[in-house]
Amino acid sequence: MTGITTAAVRPLQSLDGVISFVLDDLWGSVMDLLAGLTGIEMLGFPFMQRAYLAAICIAVIGPLVGSFLVHREMAMIGDTLAHSAFAGVAAGLFVNSLFAVAVPPLLSALVVAAVAALVVQALIDRAGAYRDTSLAIVLTGSFAVGSVLITATDGGIAVGINAYLFGSLATVSRANAAILLAMSAVVAATVAVAYRPLLYVTFDEVGARAAGIPVGHYNRLLAVLTAVVVVAAMQIMGVILVAAMLVIPTAAAAPARGFKRSVAGGVGAGLFATLSGVTLSYLFDVAAGGTIVLVAIAVYAASMVAVRLWNERGRAAAAEN
């Protein structure tokens, strides 16, 4: 019996060692070095180091998946899946309070959001429902489930769910940071492997079907990837604002020529928004999610102004010639 227990503990110890190496020895050391070189004290705080790591992950995977959604006019699926993730968090907390177990809310959120993503895609593909109708059905239904579960415990889990609704720097624990990093790696690797068929399906679904590409498979894959991004971003952004990182950085980079440049520009805009937002949130003690979104909107506005000025300059130069 002791041998079985030891064998079961060893993988956990190895995993904890990997997490400690990545978060403390690598990332923590880099941030401590930056804190020493710049004199910025907050860079040395462990919870801020985790918050910045989460911000970088969100900034990368948000536009990476959001670029496909925006070009397919499915941008609001992020909001729908965010509300589904809210129901998943409520379900996890409800089960924990009712049965005295320890279901990680992020795990239940991921499962429910992934199922909701597949339901949305099924409604679009098989039920013949309009896209916005499908999104509305799943969004309102998910939020209804979450609200019912909260009230079923006389509001006992309301306090625990507030951090997921509005986001918080303090909610990014070591375990959550490790999960987020792993989820981000999975999303990035999946998009890299499936990039060409996803791009084909995004811009020419009819042609993709004619070419023998399993369009339904890649539609479902994109939906599930969106669910993963939503759950990952929920820790800082909160359910209410999580869709922003799928849409706003991508929109800010839309004028870029070429899809790859647009994705790269979206990631750049996302990095500026998340890192600036996390910093301002700490300095002024305001909500991280809302601050990030406001910075992202400012980046979008600046991008649109720059494009307009560039176009006007081009027209003026053409008129002179």
NORVENWO-V951042 format. One record per pair of residues at least 12 apart in sequence whose ideal C-beta (glycine too) atoms are under 10 Angstrom apart, sorted by the first residue. I is the first residue (numbers start at 0). J is the second residue. Records with the same first field share a line. If there is no record, write none. Layout:
BEGIN
I: J, J
END
This chain:
BEGIN
14: 177
15: 173, 174, 177
17: 177
18: 173, 174, 176, 177, 178, 180, 181
19: 173, 177
21: 52, 176, 177, 180, 181
22: 45, 48, 49, 52, 173, 176, 177, 180
23: 45, 48, 173
26: 48, 49, 51, 52, 55, 176, 180
27: 43, 45, 48, 49, 52
28: 48
29: 42, 48
30: 42, 43, 44, 45, 47, 48, 49, 51, 52
31: 43, 45, 48
33: 48, 51
34: 47, 48
39: 278
41: 277, 278, 281, 282
42: 278
44: 168, 281
45: 173, 176
46: 168, 169, 170, 171, 172, 173, 176, 281
47: 168, 171, 277, 278, 281
48: 171, 176
49: 168, 169, 170, 171, 172, 173, 175, 176, 177, 179, 180, 234, 235
50: 167, 168, 169, 170, 171, 176, 234, 235, 273, 274, 277, 278, 280, 281, 287
51: 168, 171, 273, 274, 277, 278, 281
52: 171, 176, 177, 179, 180, 183
53: 168, 170, 171, 175, 176, 179, 180, 183, 231, 232, 234, 235, 236, 273, 277, 287
54: 168, 171, 232, 235, 236, 244, 269, 270, 272, 273, 274, 275, 276, 277, 278, 280, 287, 291
55: 179, 180, 183, 266, 269, 270, 273, 274, 277
56: 176, 179, 180, 181, 182, 183, 184, 186, 187, 228, 231, 232, 234, 235, 273
57: 179, 183, 228, 231, 232, 233, 234, 235, 236, 241, 244, 245, 248, 269, 270, 272, 273, 277, 291
58: 183, 232, 244, 248, 265, 266, 267, 268, 269, 270, 271, 272, 273, 274, 276, 291, 295
59: 183, 186, 187, 228, 265, 266, 269, 270, 273
60: 179, 182, 183, 184, 185, 186, 187, 190, 224, 227, 228, 231, 232, 244, 245, 266, 269
61: 77, 183, 186, 225, 228, 229, 231, 232, 236, 241, 242, 243, 244, 245, 246, 247, 248, 249, 265, 266, 268, 269, 272, 273, 295
62: 228, 244, 245, 246, 247, 248, 249, 250, 251, 252, 261, 262, 263, 264, 265, 266, 267, 268, 269, 270
63: 183, 186, 187, 189, 190, 191, 194, 224, 228, 245, 249, 262, 263, 265, 266, 269
64: 77, 186, 187, 189, 190, 197, 221, 222, 224, 225, 226, 227, 228, 229, 244, 245, 249, 262
65: 77, 225, 228, 242, 243, 244, 245, 246, 247, 248, 249, 250, 262, 265, 269
66: 190, 197, 198, 201, 245, 246, 248, 249, 250, 252, 253, 258, 259, 261, 262, 263, 264, 265, 266
67: 190, 194, 197, 198, 200, 201, 202, 217, 221, 224, 225, 245, 249, 258, 262
68: 201, 221, 222, 224, 225, 228, 242, 245, 246, 249
69: 201, 245, 246, 247, 248, 249, 250, 252, 253, 261, 265
70: 198, 201, 202, 249, 253, 258, 261
71: 130, 197, 200, 201, 202, 204, 218, 221
72: 130, 131
73: 119, 120, 123, 130, 131, 134, 201, 218, 221, 222, 225, 245
74: 242, 245, 246, 247, 249, 250
75: 130, 131, 134, 135, 138, 242, 245, 246
76: 115, 116, 119, 120, 123, 130, 133, 134, 137, 138, 221, 222, 225, 226, 229, 242, 245
77: 134, 225, 226, 228, 229, 232, 241, 242, 243, 244, 245, 246
78: 134, 138, 229, 238, 239, 240, 241, 242, 243, 245, 246
79: 112, 115, 116, 118, 119, 131, 133, 134, 135, 136, 137, 138, 139, 140, 141, 142, 225, 226, 229, 242
80: 108, 111, 112, 113, 115, 116, 119, 134, 137, 138, 141, 222, 223, 225, 226, 227, 228, 229, 230, 233, 238, 241, 242, 245
81: 108, 112, 115, 138, 141, 142, 163, 225, 226, 228, 229, 230, 232, 233, 236, 237, 238, 239, 240, 241, 242, 243, 245
82: 112, 115, 134, 137, 138, 139, 140, 141, 142, 143, 144, 145, 229, 238, 239, 241, 242
83: 108, 111, 112, 113, 114, 115, 116, 118, 119, 137, 138, 140, 141, 142, 144, 145, 226, 229, 230, 238
84: 104, 105, 107, 108, 109, 110, 111, 112, 113, 115, 141, 145, 163, 226, 229, 230, 231, 232, 233, 238, 241
85: 108, 111, 112, 138, 141, 142, 144, 145, 146, 148, 149, 160, 163, 164, 229, 233, 237, 238, 239, 241
86: 107, 108, 111, 112, 115, 137, 140, 141, 142, 143, 144, 145, 146, 147, 148, 238
87: 104, 105, 106, 107, 108, 109, 110, 111, 112, 113, 114, 115, 141, 144, 145, 163, 226, 230, 233
88: 103, 104, 105, 106, 107, 108, 109, 111, 112, 145, 148, 156, 159, 160, 162, 163, 164, 230, 233, 238
89: 104, 107, 108, 111, 141, 142, 144, 145, 146, 147, 148, 149, 151, 152, 156, 157, 159, 160, 163
90: 102, 104, 107, 108, 110, 111, 144, 145, 148
91: 103, 104, 105, 106, 107, 108, 109, 110, 111, 148, 156, 159, 160, 163
92: 104, 107, 145, 148, 149, 152, 155, 156, 157, 158, 159, 160, 163
93: 107, 145, 147, 148, 149, 151, 152, 155, 156, 160
94: 107, 148
95: 107, 156, 159
96: 148, 151, 152, 155, 156, 159
97: 148, 151, 152, 155, 156
103: 174, 175, 178
104: 156, 159, 160, 162, 163, 170, 175, 230, 233
105: 163, 170, 172, 174, 175, 178, 179, 182, 230, 231, 233, 234
106: 178, 230
107: 230
108: 163, 226, 229, 230, 231, 233, 234, 238
109: 178, 182, 223, 226, 227, 229, 230, 231, 233
110: 226, 230
111: 141, 144, 145, 226, 230
112: 141, 222, 223, 225, 226, 227, 228, 229, 230, 233
113: 219, 222, 223, 224, 225, 226, 227, 229, 230
114: 137, 223, 226
115: 137, 138, 140, 141, 222, 226, 229
116: 137, 218, 219, 220, 221, 222, 223, 224, 225, 226, 227, 229
117: 218, 219, 222, 223, 226
118: 133, 136, 137, 140, 141, 222
119: 133, 134, 136, 137, 138, 218, 219, 222, 225, 226
120: 133, 215, 218, 219, 220, 221, 222, 223
121: 133, 215, 218, 219, 222
122: 134, 136, 137
123: 218, 222
124: 214, 215, 218, 219
125: 215
142: 238
145: 160, 163, 164, 238
148: 160
160: 238
161: 237
162: 233, 234, 237
163: 230, 233, 234, 236, 237, 238, 239, 241
164: 233, 237, 238, 239, 240, 288
165: 236, 237, 238, 239, 240, 286, 287, 288, 289
166: 232, 233, 234, 235, 236, 237, 238, 239, 240, 241, 280, 286, 287, 288, 289, 290, 291, 292
167: 234, 235, 237, 280, 286, 287, 288
168: 234, 235, 277, 280, 281, 286, 287, 288
169: 234, 287
170: 233, 234, 235, 237, 287
171: 234, 235, 277, 287
172: 234
175: 231, 234
176: 234
178: 230, 231, 234
179: 230, 231, 232, 233, 234, 235
180: 231
181: 231
182: 227, 228, 230, 231
183: 227, 228, 231
185: 224, 227, 231
186: 223, 224, 225, 227, 228, 231
189: 220, 221, 223, 224, 227
190: 220, 221, 224, 262
193: 216, 217, 220, 221, 224
194: 258, 259, 262
195: 212
196: 210, 212, 213, 214, 216, 217, 220
197: 212, 217, 218, 220, 221, 224
198: 217, 258, 259
199: 212, 214, 217
200: 212, 213, 214, 215, 216, 217, 218, 220, 221
201: 217, 218, 221, 258
202: 258
204: 217, 218
225: 242, 245
228: 241, 242, 244, 245
229: 241, 242, 244, 245
231: 244
232: 244, 245, 273, 288, 291
233: 288
234: 287, 288
235: 273, 276, 277, 280, 286, 287, 288, 291
236: 273, 276, 286, 287, 288, 289, 291, 292
237: 286, 287, 288, 289, 291, 292
238: 288
239: 286, 288, 289, 292
240: 286, 287, 288, 289, 290, 291, 292, 293, 295
241: 288, 292
242: 292
243: 269, 272, 288, 289, 291, 292, 293, 295, 296
244: 265, 268, 269, 272, 273, 288, 291, 292, 295
245: 265, 269
246: 265, 295, 299
247: 265, 268, 269, 272, 291, 292, 294, 295, 296, 297, 298, 299
248: 262, 264, 265, 266, 267, 268, 269, 270, 271, 272, 273, 295, 298, 299, 302
249: 261, 262, 264, 265, 266, 268, 269, 299
250: 265, 268, 295, 296, 298, 299, 302, 303
251: 264, 265, 267, 268, 269, 271, 272, 295, 296, 297, 298, 299, 300, 301, 302, 303
252: 264, 265, 266, 267, 268, 269, 298, 299, 302
253: 265, 299, 302, 303, 306
254: 302, 303, 305, 306, 307, 309, 310
255: 267, 302, 306
264: 302
267: 298
268: 294, 295, 298, 299, 301, 302
269: 291, 295, 298
271: 294, 295, 297, 298
272: 290, 291, 292, 293, 294, 295, 296, 297, 298, 299
273: 287, 290, 291, 294, 295
274: 291, 294
275: 290, 291, 293, 294, 295, 297, 298
276: 288, 289, 290, 291, 292, 293, 294, 295
277: 290, 291, 294
278: 290, 294
279: 291, 293, 294
280: 294
END
